[in-house]
Amino acid sequence: MSVFSQYVLEKAQAKTGLSTNVIIGYALQAAFGIGSVILFFVALFFVFSHYFGFGGTTTSIGMFLMFVLFLVISLNAPLLNAGLNFGQKLGWRRALPALVALFAVSGLAAEWSRRRQQPNDRAY
């Protein structure tokens, strides 16, 4: 272990009161979390570009706009607080059925659109 990394670990341990193993564990959890998010976005890209048939360009533009939206929301504290308050008032019990219905309807619309575009295909 280099002198710099040992210094950083000792400094973090002194400020947080946690052992070195706990700090390393948190760092590994953060790295695995970031890796999982990256894999989720790659899978999401393939679902939207191939399964829903949006294409690579449209999906890339949409994902870029969503990242910009998330960046703006994360930088705007009052808007973020309003969103959190709305989420607490609405609750998961009310939001989850709406999200499931949204995904089901979008999947049905994609299948219907594919069948209209390829009426002679026996797979449909």
Secondary structure, 3 states (H helix, E strand, C coil): CCHHHHHHHHHHHHHHCCCHHHHHHHHHHHHHHHHHHHHHHHHHHHHHHHHCCCCHHHHHHHHHHHHHHHHHHHHCHHHHHHHHHHHHHHCHHHHHHHHHHHHHHHHHHHHHHHHHHCCCCCCC
